Amino acid sequence: MAHANIVSADSMFRVGQMPDVADLPFFDAEDQYIVQNDLWQIGSAAITLIGLFYLVKENVAHTTGRSVLEFRLDFQNTFRGLAAESVALQDRSREVTARKLQCERRRGGP
C-alpha cells in the first residue's frame, strides 16, 4: 500500500547525513510517535466504549430490574484509573506534538 503511488513512496525515501547515502527501506518506515498515537486512540476508543456499556448496563438494570452484563465490583475505581492514564497519555502526546512542530518550524519544514 505504501508504494502504491509516488507520494507515499516519496515519504519512505530518506537522504542520509552524507550526500551520497540514501535510505530506501524495504518495509515501511515506522514513526514511533505515530505508532504511539495510534495505540492511544485505540485505547481511548476502548475506554469510551467500556464506559458506555457500563452506563447502559446501569440504566437498564435500574429501569427493568435485570442486568444483562456484569462488571467487577471494583470496576468504577479501575475505570477511573484507566481514564486518568489515558488523559495523561493524551497530554503527553500533545506536548510531543508541540515540540515536533517547533523543531520543524525551526528547520523550515511544514
N, C-alpha and C positions, 0 to 999 in steps of 0.2 A: 504494500500500500504506500509506503513512504517513497518509493521510487517510481510511482505511477505517473508523476508529472515533473516538469522541470523545477517548479517552485519548491516542492517538498524535497527533491533530490538536492537542490542547492542548499537547503538548510542543513543537510548532512555533511557537506563539504567544509572542511576546516583547514585554514592555512596555518602552518606551524610558525615558530619563532624565526626560523631561518627561511629566507625567500624561496629556497629550492626544496622545501619539505611541505608536503600536503598530507592531510589525514583523510583517508577515504575508507571509513569502516564498512565492513560487510553488513553488519547489523545496524539497526537504527541507534543513533546516539541517545542516551538517556540523560536528561537533565534531572538531577536529584531533587531539585526544587519542585519541578513539575510533578514528579512521581509522588513526592510527599503531599503536595496539594491535592492530587487525585485521590490518594488514600484518605486524606482528611475529609474530602467531600463524600466519599463512600461511607465513612464512619458517621459523619454528620447526618446523612440521609437515614442511616440505620437508627441512630438515636431518635430522630424525629418520628420515624415510623413506630418504633417501640413505644414512645410516649403517646402517640395517637392510639395505638392498640390498648394501652393501659387506660387512657381516658374513656375510650369506647366501652371497654370492659366494665369500668366503674359505673358508667351511666346506664348500661344495660342491666347490670346487677341491681342497681338502685331502682330502676323503673320496673323491671319484670320480676325481681326477686330470685333470679337464677343467673349463674355465671358460666359462660362457655369457656373462658380462658382462666387459667390460674397463674398467678405470679408469686415469686418468693415473698416471704414475709418481710424481708429487708429490701424489697425491690426499690422503694422510693429513695432510700439512702444511697443505694448503689447507683441508681439512675441519676441522682443529683451529682454524685461524684463523676460519673462519665460525662455528663453535660458540662460540668465545670472544666474538666480536662479538654473537652472539645473547644470550648470558648478560649481557653489558654492557648491551644494549638492554633486557633484562628488568629488570635492576637499576634502570636509569634510569626505566623505566615505573613501577616500584614507588615510587620516590621521588616522582615526579609525582603518583601516586595519593594518597600520604600527604599531600602538600601540598594537593591539591584537597580532600581530606576535612577537613583542618584549617580551610581557608578556609570551607567550607560550614558547619562546626560553629560558627565564629565568627559567621557571618551568621544562624545559627539554622535552617539547611537540614537536609535528611535526614541 
